[in-house]
Amino acid sequence: SALSFPLSGTDETPGVITMKLGDLVVVFNATPDRQSQRLTEPGAGAYRLHPVQAAGADRVVRTATYTKSTGTFEVPGRTVAVFTR
C-alpha cells in the first residue's frame, strides 16, 4: 500500500494534513476549528472512525465523521482522526 497525501499542494487546507495508507485515512487537524476534507477519488468506499478511537475515552475525536455520499471527512479542531474501511 502506497502512502499518499491526496489533498496536498493547491488543494491543501492550511493547518490540515490528509494522509492515505492502504485502507486508512488519517486527518491531522492542527487548526482550532472543525475542518472538512473531501476525497473525490473513484472507489473510495465506506470509511468509519477506527475502532480504537471510536471506543476510546476522547469524546472530541469520537465526533469525527465520514460521509460516504460526498467523500467528506470532518475532524474537530486540534485532533488527529484515523478512519478505516
Protein Blocks (a to p, Z undefined) as FASTA:
>chain_A
ZZddfkgcjlpcehiacddehjbccdddfbfbdcddddfbehkbpadddfklmmmmblkl
mmpccdfknopacddehiacdddZZ
